Structures are given as C-alpha cells and as structure tokens.
Amino acid sequence: MIDTHPTPYKGVIPTPTWAFRQYERIRHWLPDGLPMDQRPNPQLLDNLLPLAN
C-alpha cells in the first residue's frame, strides 16, 4: 500500500513510541476526560458471541 496522505511526516515509520510522542506533543490542546464518577462502565464479555447477532 502506498501512503498518499499529505502529512509533514513523509518518510516516518509510525511506531507506538512515535505515536505516543505525537500525542504528548499535542496533549495540552485536547479536552480533559470525564471525572471518574461520570465515566461509562462498559460491560465485560467472556467472548464476542453475544455480539454475533
């Protein structure tokens, strides 16, 4: 696959470390998350079978 996305990152191979550094670079622009008592409580499933339908 040829990357045709017009970014200033030409020639950069994204890695988890690279992505985290990019996130940390812009973190101050991002909104704060919800307080702990307002965060959704997701249902945990043992497997994905209930989602198959």
KEKEBA-655245 format. One record per residue: residue number from 1; residue in three letters; x, z, y of N, C-alpha, C in turn. Coordinates in nm, 2 decimals. Example, Ala and Ser with C-alpha at 12.3 -4.5 7.8 and 13.67 -1.06 7.14 Angstrom:
<recs>
   pos   code      nc1      nc3      nc2     cac1     cac3     cac2      cc1      cc3      cc2
     1    ala     1.32     0.78    -0.57     1.23     0.78    -0.45     1.32     0.78    -0.33
     2    ser     1.28     0.71    -0.22     1.37     0.71    -0.11     1.29     0.79     0.00
</recs>
This chain:
<recs>
   pos   code      nc1      nc3      nc2     cac1     cac3     cac2      cc1      cc3      cc2
     1    met     0.08     0.00    -0.12     0.00     0.00     0.00     0.09     0.00     0.12
     2    ile     0.05    -0.08     0.22     0.13    -0.09     0.34     0.06    -0.01     0.45
     3    asp     0.13     0.08     0.51     0.07     0.16     0.62     0.06     0.08     0.75
     4    thr    -0.06     0.05     0.79    -0.07    -0.02     0.92    -0.13     0.07     1.03
     5    his    -0.13     0.20     1.01    -0.18     0.29     1.11    -0.08     0.30     1.22
     6    pro    -0.13     0.27     1.34    -0.04     0.27     1.46     0.00     0.41     1.51
     7    thr     0.10     0.47     1.46     0.14     0.60     1.49     0.29     0.60     1.54
     8    pro     0.33     0.70     1.61     0.47     0.71     1.65     0.56     0.76     1.54
     9    tyr     0.50     0.77     1.42     0.57     0.83     1.31     0.63     0.72     1.21
    10    lys     0.64     0.60     1.26     0.69     0.49     1.18     0.82     0.53     1.11
    11    gly     0.83     0.51     0.98     0.95     0.54     0.91     0.95     0.69     0.86
    12    val     0.85     0.77     0.89     0.85     0.91     0.85     0.77     0.91     0.72
    13    ile     0.82     0.98     0.62     0.75     1.00     0.49     0.69     1.14     0.50
    14    pro     0.55     1.14     0.51     0.49     1.27     0.52     0.51     1.36     0.40
    15    thr     0.55     1.48     0.42     0.56     1.58     0.31     0.48     1.70     0.35
    16    pro     0.46     1.79     0.26     0.39     1.91     0.30     0.46     1.99     0.42
    17    thr     0.59     1.99     0.41     0.67     2.06     0.52     0.65     1.99     0.65
    18    trp     0.65     1.85     0.65     0.63     1.77     0.77     0.49     1.80     0.83
    19    ala     0.39     1.80     0.74     0.25     1.82     0.78     0.24     1.95     0.85
    20    phe     0.29     2.06     0.79     0.28     2.19     0.84     0.35     2.20     0.98
    21    arg     0.46     2.14     0.99     0.53     2.14     1.12     0.45     2.07     1.23
    22    gln     0.38     1.96     1.19     0.30     1.89     1.29     0.18     1.98     1.32
    23    tyr     0.12     2.05     1.23     0.01     2.14     1.25     0.06     2.25     1.35
    24    glu     0.17     2.31     1.32     0.22     2.42     1.40     0.25     2.37     1.55
    25    arg     0.29     2.24     1.56     0.32     2.19     1.69     0.19     2.18     1.78
    26    ile     0.07     2.15     1.72    -0.05     2.14     1.79    -0.15     2.25     1.78
    27    arg    -0.10     2.36     1.70    -0.19     2.47     1.67    -0.26     2.53     1.80
    28    his    -0.18     2.54     1.91    -0.23     2.60     2.03    -0.35     2.53     2.09
    29    trp    -0.37     2.40     2.05    -0.48     2.32     2.10    -0.60     2.33     2.02
    30    leu    -0.59     2.38     1.90    -0.70     2.39     1.80    -0.79     2.52     1.83
    31    pro    -0.92     2.51     1.80    -1.00     2.62     1.82    -0.97     2.73     1.72
    32    asp    -1.00     2.86     1.76    -0.99     2.97     1.67    -1.09     2.96     1.56
    33    gly    -1.06     3.01     1.44    -1.15     3.02     1.33    -1.26     3.12     1.36
    34    leu    -1.36     3.13     1.27    -1.46     3.23     1.28    -1.41     3.36     1.24
    35    pro    -1.47     3.47     1.30    -1.43     3.61     1.26    -1.46     3.62     1.11
    36    met    -1.39     3.71     1.05    -1.40     3.73     0.90    -1.55     3.75     0.86
    37    asp    -1.62     3.83     0.94    -1.76     3.87     0.90    -1.86     3.75     0.92
    38    gln    -1.81     3.64     0.98    -1.90     3.53     1.01    -1.86     3.41     0.92
    39    arg    -1.76     3.42     0.84    -1.71     3.30     0.76    -1.80     3.29     0.64
    40    pro    -1.83     3.16     0.60    -1.91     3.14     0.48    -1.85     3.20     0.36
    41    asn    -1.94     3.24     0.27    -1.89     3.29     0.14    -1.93     3.19     0.03
    42    pro    -1.83     3.10     0.00    -1.86     3.00    -0.10    -1.88     3.05    -0.24
    43    gln    -1.97     2.98    -0.31    -2.00     3.02    -0.45    -1.88     2.96    -0.53
    44    leu    -1.83     3.05    -0.62    -1.72     3.01    -0.71    -1.78     2.96    -0.84
    45    leu    -1.73     2.85    -0.89    -1.78     2.80    -1.02    -1.67     2.80    -1.12
    46    asp    -1.70     2.82    -1.24    -1.60     2.82    -1.35    -1.56     2.67    -1.38
    47    asn    -1.65     2.58    -1.36    -1.62     2.44    -1.37    -1.71     2.35    -1.28
    48    leu    -1.70     2.23    -1.28    -1.78     2.14    -1.19    -1.90     2.08    -1.26
    49    leu    -1.93     2.13    -1.38    -2.05     2.08    -1.45    -2.18     2.09    -1.37
    50    pro    -2.21     2.21    -1.30    -2.33     2.22    -1.22    -2.34     2.11    -1.10
    51    leu    -2.23     2.06    -1.06    -2.23     1.95    -0.96    -2.25     1.81    -1.01
    52    ala    -2.25     1.79    -1.14    -2.25     1.66    -1.20    -2.39     1.59    -1.17
    53    asn    -2.49     1.66    -1.16    -2.62     1.60    -1.13    -2.63     1.56    -0.98
</recs>
